[in-house]
Amino acid sequence: MDVIFSSHARYQINERNISSQVVLDVVAKPDKVKTQSNLRKQALKKITYHNKKYLLVVIYEETKNYQKVITVFLTSKIKKYF
């Protein structure tokens, strides 16, 4: 399935120095997925970034033709989301 990035997601990826390939990996192989609405999902993956443990959260919309990444963020509050 194709993955596209919203302009906001591209901005967040650049602003936070997150590799777009890492985001694609999270969407493809998340540790956990939570449903937010009919189309919107939250892909979660625990990662190590700058020698610290974080949770990479990718919010995306899924249709039958593609997945659109809406936003991306890192959080150290793993228990809150996971």
C-alpha positions in Angstrom: 0.0 0.0 0.0 1.3 3.5 -0.8 2.1 5.9 2.0 1.9 9.6 1.4 2.8 12.4 3.8 0.7 15.5 4.6 2.6 18.8 4.5 2.2 19.0 8.3 3.8 15.5 8.7 6.7 16.5 6.4 7.2 19.7 8.5 7.2 17.7 11.8 9.6 15.1 10.4 12.1 17.8 9.3 11.6 19.8 12.5 12.3 16.8 14.7 15.1 15.3 12.6 13.2 12.0 12.2 14.0 9.9 9.2 11.0 9.4 6.8 12.2 5.8 6.4 11.7 5.3 10.2 8.2 6.7 9.9 7.5 4.3 7.0 8.8 1.4 9.2 6.5 2.4 12.0 3.5 2.4 9.7 4.5 -0.9 8.2 5.6 -2.7 11.4 4.3 -0.9 14.5 4.6 -2.3 18.0 0.9 -1.3 18.6 -1.9 0.3 16.6 -4.8 2.2 18.2 -7.9 3.3 16.2 -8.9 6.9 16.6 -11.8 7.0 14.2 -13.1 5.2 11.1 -10.1 6.1 9.0 -7.6 7.5 11.5 -5.1 5.3 13.3 -2.2 5.8 15.7 0.9 3.6 15.0 3.2 3.3 18.0 6.8 2.0 18.1 9.4 2.1 20.9 12.7 3.4 19.6 16.1 4.6 20.9 16.9 8.2 19.9 20.0 10.0 21.1 20.6 7.1 23.6 17.2 7.6 25.2 14.1 5.5 24.9 11.1 7.2 23.2 7.8 6.3 21.7 7.4 7.3 18.1 3.8 8.1 17.4 2.6 8.3 13.8 -1.0 9.4 13.2 -2.3 8.3 9.8 -5.5 7.8 7.8 -6.0 4.5 6.0 -8.1 4.0 2.9 -8.2 1.0 0.6 -5.7 2.7 -1.7 -3.2 4.4 0.5 -2.1 5.5 4.0 -1.7 9.2 4.6 0.6 10.3 7.5 -1.0 13.2 9.2 1.5 13.9 12.0 4.6 12.4 13.7 6.0 13.0 17.2 8.3 11.5 19.7 7.4 11.3 23.4 9.3 10.1 26.5 5.9 9.4 28.1 5.7 5.8 26.9 3.2 4.6 29.5 0.8 7.4 28.6 0.4 6.2 25.0 1.5 2.5 25.2 
